[in-house]
Amino acid sequence: MSEIERLAHWMLVWVKQHPEVRHQPRLDDKMVYEAVEAFPEVQPDEPQLALFRAKELRRAELRNQ
C-alpha cells in the first residue's frame, strides 16, 4: 500500500471516529493537519493527495450502500 493510500484510509477512519467534525467548515484543512501530526515523516504534498483519495473512497462507500 502506498503512503498516500495509507494516509487516505487513516483519514477515513479518523473522520468516522470523530463524527463531530464531519460538517465543520475547513474540514479539509483539519484532516491535513491531523495527518501531518500523526505521520510527520510524509512528504509535503502527500497529505493533500491522500485527502483527495479519501474523498474518492468515501464516495465509493456511499454509492455501494
All heavy atoms as TSV, in Angstrom:
chain	resi	resn	atom	element	x	y	z
A	1	MET	N	N	0.862	-1.178	0.000
A	1	MET	CA	C	0.000	0.000	0.000
A	1	MET	C	C	0.902	1.233	0.000
A	1	MET	O	O	1.828	1.332	0.792
A	1	MET	CB	C	-0.895	-0.029	1.242
A	1	MET	CG	C	-1.838	1.131	1.324
A	1	MET	SD	S	-2.938	1.147	2.769
A	1	MET	CE	C	-3.981	-0.238	2.443
A	2	SER	N	N	0.608	2.156	-0.870
A	2	SER	CA	C	1.412	3.372	-0.947
A	2	SER	C	C	1.158	4.255	0.277
A	2	SER	O	O	0.168	4.093	0.996
A	2	SER	CB	C	1.087	4.138	-2.218
A	2	SER	OG	O	-0.158	4.798	-2.087
A	3	GLU	N	N	2.053	5.189	0.476
A	3	GLU	CA	C	1.913	6.129	1.601
A	3	GLU	C	C	0.626	6.939	1.467
A	3	GLU	O	O	-0.066	7.190	2.444
A	3	GLU	CB	C	3.129	7.061	1.628
A	3	GLU	CG	C	3.248	7.866	2.887
A	3	GLU	CD	C	3.619	7.038	4.102
A	3	GLU	OE1	O	4.035	5.886	3.963
A	3	GLU	OE2	O	3.465	7.565	5.214
A	4	ILE	N	N	0.283	7.302	0.250
A	4	ILE	CA	C	-0.939	8.087	0.029
A	4	ILE	C	C	-2.179	7.254	0.348
A	4	ILE	O	O	-3.112	7.732	0.990
A	4	ILE	CB	C	-0.967	8.637	-1.413
A	4	ILE	CG1	C	0.151	9.687	-1.554
A	4	ILE	CG2	C	-2.323	9.225	-1.764
A	4	ILE	CD1	C	0.390	10.163	-2.954
A	5	GLU	N	N	-2.184	5.987	-0.067
A	5	GLU	CA	C	-3.326	5.106	0.259
A	5	GLU	C	C	-3.444	4.923	1.766
A	5	GLU	O	O	-4.539	4.943	2.317
A	5	GLU	CB	C	-3.158	3.735	-0.401
A	5	GLU	CG	C	-3.566	3.676	-1.834
A	5	GLU	CD	C	-5.051	3.916	-2.066
A	5	GLU	OE1	O	-5.902	3.283	-1.417
A	5	GLU	OE2	O	-5.369	4.747	-2.921
A	6	ARG	N	N	-2.311	4.742	2.420
A	6	ARG	CA	C	-2.315	4.546	3.875
A	6	ARG	C	C	-2.880	5.782	4.567
A	6	ARG	O	O	-3.723	5.675	5.463
A	6	ARG	CB	C	-0.893	4.253	4.359
A	6	ARG	CG	C	-0.792	3.954	5.830
A	6	ARG	CD	C	0.586	3.434	6.181
A	6	ARG	NE	N	1.583	4.469	6.142
A	6	ARG	CZ	C	2.090	5.055	7.225
A	6	ARG	NH1	N	1.692	4.690	8.426
A	6	ARG	NH2	N	3.009	5.979	7.110
A	7	LEU	N	N	-2.454	6.954	4.149
A	7	LEU	CA	C	-2.981	8.193	4.714
A	7	LEU	C	C	-4.468	8.356	4.422
A	7	LEU	O	O	-5.233	8.792	5.284
A	7	LEU	CB	C	-2.230	9.400	4.145
A	7	LEU	CG	C	-0.926	9.781	4.811
A	7	LEU	CD1	C	-0.218	10.853	3.997
A	7	LEU	CD2	C	-1.146	10.258	6.214
A	8	ALA	N	N	-4.880	8.022	3.216
A	8	ALA	CA	C	-6.296	8.153	2.845
A	8	ALA	C	C	-7.172	7.267	3.726
A	8	ALA	O	O	-8.212	7.713	4.224
A	8	ALA	CB	C	-6.490	7.800	1.371
A	9	HIS	N	N	-6.754	6.041	3.942
A	9	HIS	CA	C	-7.529	5.145	4.803
A	9	HIS	C	C	-7.524	5.638	6.244
A	9	HIS	O	O	-8.541	5.575	6.936
A	9	HIS	CB	C	-7.001	3.715	4.706
A	9	HIS	CG	C	-7.382	3.045	3.433
A	9	HIS	ND1	N	-8.625	2.494	3.225
A	9	HIS	CD2	C	-6.701	2.874	2.277
A	9	HIS	CE1	C	-8.690	1.995	2.001
A	9	HIS	NE2	N	-7.533	2.221	1.404
A	10	TRP	N	N	-6.393	6.159	6.695
A	10	TRP	CA	C	-6.316	6.707	8.046
A	10	TRP	C	C	-7.294	7.871	8.191
A	10	TRP	O	O	-7.989	7.986	9.203
A	10	TRP	CB	C	-4.880	7.149	8.349
A	10	TRP	CG	C	-4.744	7.711	9.718
A	10	TRP	CD1	C	-4.505	7.032	10.865
A	10	TRP	CD2	C	-4.881	9.099	10.093
A	10	TRP	NE1	N	-4.471	7.904	11.921
A	10	TRP	CE2	C	-4.703	9.176	11.473
A	10	TRP	CE3	C	-5.125	10.260	9.367
A	10	TRP	CZ2	C	-4.763	10.379	12.163
A	10	TRP	CZ3	C	-5.192	11.461	10.056
A	10	TRP	CH2	C	-5.007	11.508	11.438
A	11	MET	N	N	-7.356	8.752	7.178
A	11	MET	CA	C	-8.267	9.899	7.228
A	11	MET	C	C	-9.716	9.441	7.329
A	11	MET	O	O	-10.501	9.999	8.102
A	11	MET	CB	C	-8.080	10.789	6.012
A	11	MET	CG	C	-6.816	11.590	6.028
A	11	MET	SD	S	-6.662	12.544	4.493
A	11	MET	CE	C	-5.198	13.505	4.844
A	12	LEU	N	N	-10.089	8.434	6.552
A	12	LEU	CA	C	-11.467	7.925	6.605
A	12	LEU	C	C	-11.803	7.400	7.992
A	12	LEU	O	O	-12.866	7.693	8.541
A	12	LEU	CB	C	-11.664	6.806	5.583
A	12	LEU	CG	C	-11.858	7.226	4.143
A	12	LEU	CD1	C	-11.961	5.991	3.264
A	12	LEU	CD2	C	-13.091	8.083	3.992
A	13	VAL	N	N	-10.909	6.632	8.558
A	13	VAL	CA	C	-11.136	6.077	9.897
A	13	VAL	C	C	-11.208	7.202	10.921
A	13	VAL	O	O	-12.076	7.199	11.802
A	13	VAL	CB	C	-10.033	5.053	10.257
A	13	VAL	CG1	C	-10.112	4.656	11.713
A	13	VAL	CG2	C	-10.140	3.837	9.355
A	14	TRP	N	N	-10.333	8.186	10.801
A	14	TRP	CA	C	-10.315	9.292	11.754
A	14	TRP	C	C	-11.643	10.046	11.740
A	14	TRP	O	O	-12.203	10.352	12.789
A	14	TRP	CB	C	-9.158	10.236	11.440
A	14	TRP	CG	C	-8.949	11.258	12.503
A	14	TRP	CD1	C	-8.179	11.147	13.619
A	14	TRP	CD2	C	-9.555	12.559	12.567
A	14	TRP	NE1	N	-8.253	12.288	14.363
A	14	TRP	CE2	C	-9.093	13.175	13.744
A	14	TRP	CE3	C	-10.423	13.253	11.743
A	14	TRP	CZ2	C	-9.483	14.452	14.107
A	14	TRP	CZ3	C	-10.813	14.524	12.107
A	14	TRP	CH2	C	-10.349	15.116	13.283
A	15	VAL	N	N	-12.157	10.335	10.561
A	15	VAL	CA	C	-13.430	11.056	10.474
A	15	VAL	C	C	-14.569	10.217	11.051
A	15	VAL	O	O	-15.444	10.735	11.735
A	15	VAL	CB	C	-13.738	11.482	9.021
A	15	VAL	CG1	C	-15.161	11.955	8.872
A	15	VAL	CG2	C	-12.786	12.579	8.593
A	16	LYS	N	N	-14.538	8.917	10.806
A	16	LYS	CA	C	-15.584	8.046	11.354
A	16	LYS	C	C	-15.511	7.993	12.883
A	16	LYS	O	O	-16.533	7.852	13.544
A	16	LYS	CB	C	-15.468	6.649	10.764
A	16	LYS	CG	C	-15.894	6.613	9.304
A	16	LYS	CD	C	-15.682	5.259	8.694
A	16	LYS	CE	C	-16.048	5.267	7.217
A	16	LYS	NZ	N	-15.759	3.992	6.571
A	17	GLN	N	N	-14.322	8.117	13.447
A	17	GLN	CA	C	-14.160	8.103	14.903
A	17	GLN	C	C	-14.477	9.449	15.539
A	17	GLN	O	O	-14.665	9.535	16.745
A	17	GLN	CB	C	-12.731	7.692	15.275
A	17	GLN	CG	C	-12.424	6.261	14.964
A	17	GLN	CD	C	-10.966	5.920	15.210
A	17	GLN	OE1	O	-10.116	6.789	15.345
A	17	GLN	NE2	N	-10.679	4.630	15.255
A	18	HIS	N	N	-14.500	10.514	14.753
A	18	HIS	CA	C	-14.767	11.860	15.249
A	18	HIS	C	C	-15.937	12.478	14.470
A	18	HIS	O	O	-15.757	13.435	13.716
A	18	HIS	CB	C	-13.517	12.737	15.111
A	18	HIS	CG	C	-12.356	12.256	15.899
A	18	HIS	ND1	N	-11.471	11.322	15.413
A	18	HIS	CD2	C	-11.950	12.554	17.149
A	18	HIS	CE1	C	-10.558	11.076	16.333
A	18	HIS	NE2	N	-10.819	11.805	17.394
A	19	PRO	N	N	-17.146	11.948	14.655
A	19	PRO	CA	C	-18.286	12.429	13.850
A	19	PRO	C	C	-18.613	13.906	14.081
A	19	PRO	O	O	-19.229	14.535	13.227
A	19	PRO	CB	C	-19.436	11.528	14.289
A	19	PRO	CG	C	-19.021	10.965	15.599
A	19	PRO	CD	C	-17.522	10.920	15.602
A	20	GLU	N	N	-18.178	14.458	15.188
A	20	GLU	CA	C	-18.473	15.868	15.469
A	20	GLU	C	C	-17.796	16.823	14.482
A	20	GLU	O	O	-18.216	17.963	14.345
A	20	GLU	CB	C	-18.071	16.228	16.907
A	20	GLU	CG	C	-16.572	16.310	17.157
A	20	GLU	CD	C	-15.884	14.967	17.402
A	20	GLU	OE1	O	-16.536	13.913	17.337
A	20	GLU	OE2	O	-14.672	14.979	17.651
A	21	VAL	N	N	-16.788	16.369	13.779
A	21	VAL	CA	C	-16.083	17.258	12.849
A	21	VAL	C	C	-16.601	17.155	11.421
A	21	VAL	O	O	-16.197	17.931	10.568
A	21	VAL	CB	C	-14.553	16.991	12.842
A	21	VAL	CG1	C	-13.969	17.178	14.211
A	21	VAL	CG2	C	-14.223	15.642	12.259
A	22	ARG	N	N	-17.492	16.223	11.151
A	22	ARG	CA	C	-17.895	15.953	9.769
A	22	ARG	C	C	-18.430	17.153	9.027
A	22	ARG	O	O	-18.194	17.324	7.848
A	22	ARG	CB	C	-18.934	14.840	9.727
A	22	ARG	CG	C	-18.324	13.506	9.932
A	22	ARG	CD	C	-19.323	12.421	9.692
A	22	ARG	NE	N	-18.743	11.173	10.149
A	22	ARG	CZ	C	-19.428	10.118	10.478
A	22	ARG	NH1	N	-20.735	10.144	10.396
A	22	ARG	NH2	N	-18.827	9.032	10.887
A	23	HIS	N	N	-19.193	17.994	9.689
A	23	HIS	CA	C	-19.834	19.104	8.985
A	23	HIS	C	C	-19.213	20.451	9.332
A	23	HIS	O	O	-19.820	21.486	9.077
A	23	HIS	CB	C	-21.338	19.102	9.269
A	23	HIS	CG	C	-21.982	17.828	8.825
A	23	HIS	ND1	N	-22.128	17.486	7.499
A	23	HIS	CD2	C	-22.477	16.782	9.525
A	23	HIS	CE1	C	-22.689	16.297	7.407
A	23	HIS	NE2	N	-22.907	15.847	8.612
A	24	GLN	N	N	-18.019	20.418	9.887
A	24	GLN	CA	C	-17.326	21.667	10.200
A	24	GLN	C	C	-16.800	22.315	8.929
A	24	GLN	O	O	-16.340	21.619	8.024
A	24	GLN	CB	C	-16.125	21.408	11.105
A	24	GLN	CG	C	-16.434	21.204	12.535
A	24	GLN	CD	C	-15.150	21.098	13.355
A	24	GLN	OE1	O	-14.058	21.076	12.819
A	24	GLN	NE2	N	-15.312	21.028	14.649
A	25	PRO	N	N	-16.841	23.638	8.899
A	25	PRO	CA	C	-16.137	24.302	7.797
A	25	PRO	C	C	-14.647	24.039	7.959
A	25	PRO	O	O	-14.161	23.837	9.057
A	25	PRO	CB	C	-16.469	25.782	7.990
A	25	PRO	CG	C	-17.098	25.905	9.323
A	25	PRO	CD	C	-17.479	24.551	9.804
A	26	ARG	N	N	-13.944	23.982	6.876
A	26	ARG	CA	C	-12.499	23.782	6.884
A	26	ARG	C	C	-12.093	22.378	7.336
A	26	ARG	O	O	-11.015	22.176	7.861
A	26	ARG	CB	C	-11.794	24.829	7.760
A	26	ARG	CG	C	-12.259	26.252	7.609
A	26	ARG	CD	C	-11.704	27.010	6.500
A	26	ARG	NE	N	-10.252	27.031	6.512
A	26	ARG	CZ	C	-9.552	27.729	5.674
A	26	ARG	NH1	N	-10.158	28.475	4.812
A	26	ARG	NH2	N	-8.255	27.677	5.672
A	27	LEU	N	N	-12.963	21.401	7.129
A	27	LEU	CA	C	-12.636	20.023	7.495
A	27	LEU	C	C	-11.407	19.534	6.726
A	27	LEU	O	O	-10.571	18.828	7.280
A	27	LEU	CB	C	-13.823	19.092	7.244
A	27	LEU	CG	C	-13.598	17.606	7.531
A	27	LEU	CD1	C	-13.191	17.386	8.985
A	27	LEU	CD2	C	-14.831	16.801	7.209
A	28	ASP	N	N	-11.281	19.937	5.472
A	28	ASP	CA	C	-10.114	19.530	4.678
A	28	ASP	C	C	-8.817	19.959	5.360
A	28	ASP	O	O	-7.879	19.174	5.478
A	28	ASP	CB	C	-10.163	20.139	3.283
A	28	ASP	CG	C	-11.241	19.529	2.415
A	28	ASP	OD1	O	-11.945	18.614	2.873
A	28	ASP	OD2	O	-11.373	19.978	1.267
A	29	ASP	N	N	-8.780	21.212	5.826
A	29	ASP	CA	C	-7.576	21.706	6.490
A	29	ASP	C	C	-7.298	20.927	7.771
A	29	ASP	O	O	-6.154	20.600	8.081
A	29	ASP	CB	C	-7.710	23.195	6.829
A	29	ASP	CG	C	-7.768	24.070	5.598
A	29	ASP	OD1	O	-7.306	23.626	4.519
A	29	ASP	OD2	O	-8.274	25.197	5.706
A	30	LYS	N	N	-8.354	20.613	8.505
A	30	LYS	CA	C	-8.200	19.852	9.747
A	30	LYS	C	C	-7.658	18.460	9.457
A	30	LYS	O	O	-6.783	17.962	10.171
A	30	LYS	CB	C	-9.533	19.764	10.476
A	30	LYS	CG	C	-9.513	18.915	11.723
A	30	LYS	CD	C	-9.843	19.719	12.922
A	30	LYS	CE	C	-9.896	18.875	14.177
A	30	LYS	NZ	N	-8.720	19.029	14.996
A	31	MET	N	N	-8.160	17.834	8.406
A	31	MET	CA	C	-7.690	16.490	8.062
A	31	MET	C	C	-6.213	16.494	7.686
A	31	MET	O	O	-5.456	15.628	8.098
A	31	MET	CB	C	-8.507	15.915	6.902
A	31	MET	CG	C	-9.929	15.604	7.263
A	31	MET	SD	S	-10.090	14.492	8.659
A	31	MET	CE	C	-9.029	13.177	8.187
A	32	VAL	N	N	-5.800	17.474	6.891
A	32	VAL	CA	C	-4.391	17.570	6.506
A	32	VAL	C	C	-3.539	17.804	7.747
A	32	VAL	O	O	-2.501	17.160	7.940
A	32	VAL	CB	C	-4.179	18.671	5.445
A	32	VAL	CG1	C	-2.706	18.968	5.240
A	32	VAL	CG2	C	-4.835	18.257	4.134
A	33	TYR	N	N	-3.981	18.687	8.631
A	33	TYR	CA	C	-3.243	18.965	9.872
A	33	TYR	C	C	-3.114	17.705	10.723
A	33	TYR	O	O	-2.026	17.376	11.212
A	33	TYR	CB	C	-3.952	20.077	10.651
A	33	TYR	CG	C	-3.357	20.318	12.012
A	33	TYR	CD1	C	-2.212	21.094	12.154
A	33	TYR	CD2	C	-3.932	19.763	13.155
A	33	TYR	CE1	C	-1.655	21.303	13.400
A	33	TYR	CE2	C	-3.382	19.963	14.407
A	33	TYR	CZ	C	-2.249	20.733	14.528
A	33	TYR	OH	O	-1.688	20.937	15.760
A	34	GLU	N	N	-4.208	16.990	10.912
A	34	GLU	CA	C	-4.193	15.768	11.727
A	34	GLU	C	C	-3.285	14.704	11.107
A	34	GLU	O	O	-2.579	13.994	11.812
A	34	GLU	CB	C	-5.604	15.214	11.896
A	34	GLU	CG	C	-6.511	16.076	12.740
A	34	GLU	CD	C	-6.118	16.136	14.203
A	34	GLU	OE1	O	-5.457	15.216	14.703
A	34	GLU	OE2	O	-6.486	17.139	14.859
A	35	ALA	N	N	-3.309	14.595	9.795
A	35	ALA	CA	C	-2.457	13.608	9.120
A	35	ALA	C	C	-0.980	13.935	9.303
A	35	ALA	O	O	-0.166	13.047	9.559
A	35	ALA	CB	C	-2.801	13.534	7.634
A	36	VAL	N	N	-0.630	15.208	9.193
A	36	VAL	CA	C	0.770	15.607	9.376
A	36	VAL	C	C	1.196	15.373	10.826
A	36	VAL	O	O	2.327	14.944	11.090
A	36	VAL	CB	C	0.980	17.078	8.949
A	36	VAL	CG1	C	2.348	17.587	9.350
A	36	VAL	CG2	C	0.784	17.208	7.450
A	37	GLU	N	N	0.289	15.613	11.767
A	37	GLU	CA	C	0.598	15.341	13.176
A	37	GLU	C	C	0.816	13.849	13.418
A	37	GLU	O	O	1.711	13.456	14.146
A	37	GLU	CB	C	-0.544	15.843	14.075
A	37	GLU	CG	C	-0.613	17.339	14.190
A	37	GLU	CD	C	0.551	17.917	14.981
A	37	GLU	OE1	O	0.827	17.425	16.082
A	37	GLU	OE2	O	1.178	18.862	14.471
A	38	ALA	N	N	-0.010	13.016	12.803
A	38	ALA	CA	C	0.073	11.573	13.007
A	38	ALA	C	C	1.224	10.939	12.231
A	38	ALA	O	O	1.780	9.924	12.657
A	38	ALA	CB	C	-1.242	10.910	12.611
A	39	PHE	N	N	1.561	11.514	11.089
A	39	PHE	CA	C	2.601	10.959	10.215
A	39	PHE	C	C	3.592	12.065	9.840
A	39	PHE	O	O	3.587	12.546	8.702
A	39	PHE	CB	C	1.987	10.366	8.944
A	39	PHE	CG	C	0.980	9.305	9.196
A	39	PHE	CD1	C	-0.371	9.604	9.237
A	39	PHE	CD2	C	1.379	7.987	9.396
A	39	PHE	CE1	C	-1.313	8.614	9.469
A	39	PHE	CE2	C	0.444	6.998	9.632
A	39	PHE	CZ	C	-0.904	7.309	9.675
A	40	PRO	N	N	4.460	12.474	10.750
A	40	PRO	CA	C	5.369	13.588	10.452
A	40	PRO	C	C	6.388	13.288	9.355
A	40	PRO	O	O	6.984	14.207	8.795
A	40	PRO	CB	C	6.065	13.852	11.786
A	40	PRO	CG	C	5.884	12.621	12.577
A	40	PRO	CD	C	4.625	11.975	12.082
A	41	GLU	N	N	6.549	12.024	9.012
A	41	GLU	CA	C	7.552	11.648	8.005
A	41	GLU	C	C	7.068	11.811	6.567
A	41	GLU	O	O	7.846	11.652	5.638
A	41	GLU	CB	C	7.995	10.188	8.228
A	41	GLU	CG	C	6.951	9.144	7.862
A	41	GLU	CD	C	5.872	8.884	8.905
A	41	GLU	OE1	O	5.851	9.550	9.960
A	41	GLU	OE2	O	5.032	8.015	8.658
A	42	VAL	N	N	5.800	12.154	6.357
A	42	VAL	CA	C	5.271	12.240	4.992
A	42	VAL	C	C	5.828	13.447	4.256
A	42	VAL	O	O	6.210	14.452	4.852
A	42	VAL	CB	C	3.727	12.276	4.970
A	42	VAL	CG1	C	3.154	11.026	5.574
A	42	VAL	CG2	C	3.192	13.505	5.627
A	43	GLN	N	N	5.845	13.334	2.956
A	43	GLN	CA	C	6.282	14.427	2.091
A	43	GLN	C	C	5.219	15.527	2.090
A	43	GLN	O	O	4.039	15.247	2.311
A	43	GLN	CB	C	6.499	13.914	0.660
A	43	GLN	CG	C	7.567	12.858	0.546
A	43	GLN	CD	C	8.927	13.385	0.969
A	43	GLN	OE1	O	9.314	14.475	0.611
A	43	GLN	NE2	N	9.644	12.593	1.748
A	44	PRO	N	N	5.593	16.772	1.830
A	44	PRO	CA	C	4.640	17.889	1.925
A	44	PRO	C	C	3.390	17.754	1.062
A	44	PRO	O	O	2.316	18.198	1.462
A	44	PRO	CB	C	5.464	19.099	1.476
A	44	PRO	CG	C	6.872	18.720	1.737
A	44	PRO	CD	C	6.946	17.229	1.533
A	45	ASP	N	N	3.474	17.137	-0.104
A	45	ASP	CA	C	2.297	17.045	-0.978
A	45	ASP	C	C	1.421	15.833	-0.682
A	45	ASP	O	O	0.274	15.770	-1.118
A	45	ASP	CB	C	2.716	17.035	-2.444
A	45	ASP	CG	C	3.571	15.828	-2.795
A	45	ASP	OD1	O	4.287	15.315	-1.905
A	45	ASP	OD2	O	3.533	15.404	-3.962
A	46	GLU	N	N	1.919	14.870	0.060
A	46	GLU	CA	C	1.173	13.621	0.276
A	46	GLU	C	C	-0.126	13.782	1.058
A	46	GLU	O	O	-1.133	13.155	0.683
A	46	GLU	CB	C	2.078	12.577	0.930
A	46	GLU	CG	C	3.115	12.048	-0.014
A	46	GLU	CD	C	4.049	11.041	0.622
A	46	GLU	OE1	O	4.252	11.092	1.850
A	46	GLU	OE2	O	4.572	10.200	-0.130
A	47	PRO	N	N	-0.195	14.581	2.117
A	47	PRO	CA	C	-1.489	14.704	2.812
A	47	PRO	C	C	-2.607	15.234	1.923
A	47	PRO	O	O	-3.738	14.760	2.000
A	47	PRO	CB	C	-1.183	15.653	3.972
A	47	PRO	CG	C	0.262	15.480	4.216
A	47	PRO	CD	C	0.864	15.244	2.860
A	48	GLN	N	N	-2.304	16.188	1.067
A	48	GLN	CA	C	-3.339	16.730	0.177
A	48	GLN	C	C	-3.786	15.687	-0.846
A	48	GLN	O	O	-4.981	15.537	-1.109
A	48	GLN	CB	C	-2.820	17.989	-0.528
A	48	GLN	CG	C	-3.893	18.773	-1.215
A	48	GLN	CD	C	-4.904	19.372	-0.248
A	48	GLN	OE1	O	-4.550	19.853	0.805
A	48	GLN	NE2	N	-6.160	19.327	-0.611
A	49	LEU	N	N	-2.838	14.940	-1.397
A	49	LEU	CA	C	-3.193	13.869	-2.329
A	49	LEU	C	C	-4.006	12.785	-1.627
A	49	LEU	O	O	-4.966	12.246	-2.183
A	49	LEU	CB	C	-1.927	13.265	-2.945
A	49	LEU	CG	C	-1.120	14.207	-3.847
A	49	LEU	CD1	C	0.199	13.557	-4.224
A	49	LEU	CD2	C	-1.911	14.587	-5.074
A	50	ALA	N	N	-3.637	12.484	-0.396
A	50	ALA	CA	C	-4.377	11.480	0.377
A	50	ALA	C	C	-5.794	11.956	0.675
A	50	ALA	O	O	-6.732	11.163	0.685
A	50	ALA	CB	C	-3.635	11.175	1.677
A	51	LEU	N	N	-5.955	13.247	0.910
A	51	LEU	CA	C	-7.285	13.793	1.156
A	51	LEU	C	C	-8.195	13.594	-0.054
A	51	LEU	O	O	-9.335	13.166	0.078
A	51	LEU	CB	C	-7.174	15.279	1.501
A	51	LEU	CG	C	-8.490	15.993	1.771
A	51	LEU	CD1	C	-9.164	15.425	3.012
A	51	LEU	CD2	C	-8.241	17.477	1.926
A	52	PHE	N	N	-7.671	13.879	-1.238
A	52	PHE	CA	C	-8.459	13.647	-2.453
A	52	PHE	C	C	-8.821	12.166	-2.585
A	52	PHE	O	O	-9.945	11.825	-2.946
A	52	PHE	CB	C	-7.707	14.115	-3.693
A	52	PHE	CG	C	-7.546	15.599	-3.772
A	52	PHE	CD1	C	-6.310	16.154	-4.046
A	52	PHE	CD2	C	-8.608	16.460	-3.571
A	52	PHE	CE1	C	-6.144	17.530	-4.112
A	52	PHE	CE2	C	-8.461	17.836	-3.635
A	52	PHE	CZ	C	-7.220	18.365	-3.910
A	53	ARG	N	N	-7.874	11.287	-2.290
A	53	ARG	CA	C	-8.125	9.845	-2.374
A	53	ARG	C	C	-9.158	9.413	-1.336
A	53	ARG	O	O	-10.035	8.601	-1.621
A	53	ARG	CB	C	-6.810	9.080	-2.194
A	53	ARG	CG	C	-6.963	7.594	-2.248
A	53	ARG	CD	C	-7.388	7.126	-3.635
A	53	ARG	NE	N	-7.530	5.691	-3.614
A	53	ARG	CZ	C	-8.510	5.018	-4.197
A	53	ARG	NH1	N	-9.416	5.661	-4.900
A	53	ARG	NH2	N	-8.575	3.721	-4.121
A	54	ALA	N	N	-9.074	9.967	-0.135
A	54	ALA	CA	C	-10.043	9.639	0.912
A	54	ALA	C	C	-11.455	10.035	0.486
A	54	ALA	O	O	-12.419	9.302	0.723
A	54	ALA	CB	C	-9.668	10.330	2.221
A	55	LYS	N	N	-11.573	11.180	-0.164
A	55	LYS	CA	C	-12.890	11.611	-0.654
A	55	LYS	C	C	-13.412	10.649	-1.717
A	55	LYS	O	O	-14.602	10.319	-1.735
A	55	LYS	CB	C	-12.806	13.029	-1.217
A	55	LYS	CG	C	-12.631	14.082	-0.159
A	55	LYS	CD	C	-12.533	15.449	-0.791
A	55	LYS	CE	C	-12.383	16.544	0.225
A	55	LYS	NZ	N	-12.305	17.872	-0.400
A	56	GLU	N	N	-12.525	10.197	-2.607
A	56	GLU	CA	C	-12.931	9.218	-3.620
A	56	GLU	C	C	-13.398	7.923	-2.964
A	56	GLU	O	O	-14.417	7.350	-3.357
A	56	GLU	CB	C	-11.768	8.905	-4.556
A	56	GLU	CG	C	-11.383	10.013	-5.493
A	56	GLU	CD	C	-10.120	9.687	-6.284
A	56	GLU	OE1	O	-9.445	8.678	-5.964
A	56	GLU	OE2	O	-9.805	10.438	-7.216
A	57	LEU	N	N	-12.653	7.462	-1.964
A	57	LEU	CA	C	-13.022	6.225	-1.272
A	57	LEU	C	C	-14.365	6.380	-0.563
A	57	LEU	O	O	-15.198	5.470	-0.582
A	57	LEU	CB	C	-11.942	5.837	-0.264
A	57	LEU	CG	C	-10.609	5.393	-0.859
A	57	LEU	CD1	C	-9.558	5.269	0.237
A	57	LEU	CD2	C	-10.762	4.073	-1.594
A	58	ARG	N	N	-14.590	7.524	0.070
A	58	ARG	CA	C	-15.861	7.756	0.775
A	58	ARG	C	C	-17.039	7.790	-0.203
A	58	ARG	O	O	-18.100	7.233	0.065
A	58	ARG	CB	C	-15.784	9.053	1.568
A	58	ARG	CG	C	-17.023	9.348	2.360
A	58	ARG	CD	C	-17.296	8.298	3.407
A	58	ARG	NE	N	-18.535	8.627	4.105
A	58	ARG	CZ	C	-19.346	7.723	4.578
A	58	ARG	NH1	N	-19.065	6.446	4.498
A	58	ARG	NH2	N	-20.449	8.087	5.189
A	59	ARG	N	N	-16.839	8.437	-1.356
A	59	ARG	CA	C	-17.914	8.455	-2.366
A	59	ARG	C	C	-18.245	7.034	-2.824
A	59	ARG	O	O	-19.407	6.688	-3.026
A	59	ARG	CB	C	-17.519	9.330	-3.542
A	59	ARG	CG	C	-17.610	10.791	-3.261
A	59	ARG	CD	C	-17.352	11.620	-4.517
A	59	ARG	NE	N	-16.896	12.930	-4.128
A	59	ARG	CZ	C	-15.659	13.370	-4.243
A	59	ARG	NH1	N	-14.711	12.635	-4.802
A	59	ARG	NH2	N	-15.330	14.583	-3.840
A	60	ALA	N	N	-17.220	6.221	-3.011
A	60	ALA	CA	C	-17.432	4.834	-3.419
A	60	ALA	C	C	-18.188	4.066	-2.334
A	60	ALA	O	O	-19.082	3.265	-2.651
A	60	ALA	CB	C	-16.101	4.161	-3.719
A	61	GLU	N	N	-17.842	4.302	-1.070
A	61	GLU	CA	C	-18.565	3.655	0.035
A	61	GLU	C	C	-20.035	4.026	-0.003
A	61	GLU	O	O	-20.909	3.166	0.155
A	61	GLU	CB	C	-18.001	4.099	1.392
A	61	GLU	CG	C	-16.740	3.423	1.818
A	61	GLU	CD	C	-16.285	3.931	3.189
A	61	GLU	OE1	O	-16.927	4.817	3.780
A	61	GLU	OE2	O	-15.256	3.426	3.656
A	62	LEU	N	N	-20.323	5.295	-0.201
A	62	LEU	CA	C	-21.716	5.761	-0.197
A	62	LEU	C	C	-22.487	5.212	-1.396
A	62	LEU	O	O	-23.670	4.872	-1.266
A	62	LEU	CB	C	-21.757	7.287	-0.189
A	62	LEU	CG	C	-21.241	7.947	1.097
A	62	LEU	CD1	C	-21.182	9.449	0.918
A	62	LEU	CD2	C	-22.107	7.559	2.273
A	63	ARG	N	N	-21.834	5.120	-2.544
A	63	ARG	CA	C	-22.504	4.568	-3.715
A	63	ARG	C	C	-22.844	3.099	-3.538
A	63	ARG	O	O	-23.853	2.613	-4.044
A	63	ARG	CB	C	-21.600	4.709	-4.954
A	63	ARG	CG	C	-21.757	5.994	-5.691
A	63	ARG	CD	C	-21.117	5.940	-7.059
A	63	ARG	NE	N	-19.734	5.500	-7.027
A	63	ARG	CZ	C	-18.672	6.293	-6.894
A	63	ARG	NH1	N	-18.832	7.586	-6.785
A	63	ARG	NH2	N	-17.452	5.798	-6.886
A	64	ASN	N	N	-21.995	2.373	-2.814
A	64	ASN	CA	C	-22.177	0.939	-2.655
A	64	ASN	C	C	-23.074	0.555	-1.487
A	64	ASN	O	O	-23.267	-0.619	-1.212
A	64	ASN	CB	C	-20.818	0.247	-2.510
A	64	ASN	CG	C	-20.033	0.304	-3.797
A	64	ASN	OD1	O	-20.603	0.306	-4.874
A	64	ASN	ND2	N	-18.719	0.397	-3.673
A	65	GLN	N	N	-23.629	1.528	-0.794
A	65	GLN	CA	C	-24.515	1.206	0.334
A	65	GLN	C	C	-25.885	0.817	-0.136
A	65	GLN	O	O	-26.414	1.233	-1.079
A	65	GLN	CB	C	-24.648	2.411	1.275
A	65	GLN	CG	C	-23.449	2.590	2.125
A	65	GLN	CD	C	-23.660	3.739	3.121
A	65	GLN	OE1	O	-24.591	4.538	2.995
A	65	GLN	NE2	N	-22.769	3.837	4.082
